[in-house]
Every structure is written in C-alpha cells, then in structure tokens.
C-alpha cells in the first residue's frame, strides 16, 4: 500500500513538471514570435501619427463618378475617414460641372477628417478619363474606385 502511494506521488510530480515545461515552452514561443514580428516590421504600429506622416507614406483615393451623387457622398465620407488616406480626387467626366452644393458638402467631409480634396473636371465624357495623368498627386500609392 505504501509503495502505491509513493508511485502515485512520483507520477504526480512528473506530470506537474511536464506541464510546467510545456507552459514555459508555449510562453517562450509566444515571446519569440512577438519579437520576431516586430524585428521584421510586421507590427502595425506607426512610429508617428498617420496625419503627421508625409504624403509619400500614405495614399490617394481616385473616384470615377457618373450621376450617382448620393453614392459619391458616401464613398468620399468613407475613404476620407480612413487612417492612411492623404487625398481624395474625384474624376468628374460629366457634361455639367459639379454643383456648388455637392462641392461644398464633399469639402466639408474631407476637411473634417484632415484629408485633401480635389475635383478633376474633364470636358470630354470618356471612360478613359480615369487613366489620364494627374500631376498634382503627392503620393506614390493610389486606390482607384469606380
């Protein structure tokens, strides 16, 4: 009977040691992967606030529009609230220029989010207007929306 108790106690200690070693192994693995991610630049923390970063490290949203002003307002509102957006450019290919009301609403939304806004008004009604060069863009990255 005493031998059985001794064997059980010995097994309990061995199991406890194995569990402790397993726990420490998991802990060390998590620590190492976290350090490796930060060393590789995989952590998504910015060294400075996105609004203070230069335009080169951000992107411009280019929106091609055609008579969907309600959708245009929603799209500009959404993208101007995104962290890394530097500017929103609306490529206007309609025969009539944008109304002052629409223009002021879009300016209001983008200024609230500290994002630059610009209409690129084209005189010709062509689908290819969205591919014309825009010399005033300050970012290397662009996001095209239809």
Order of alpha helices (4+ residues) and beta strands (2+ residues): alpha-beta-alpha-beta-alpha-beta-beta
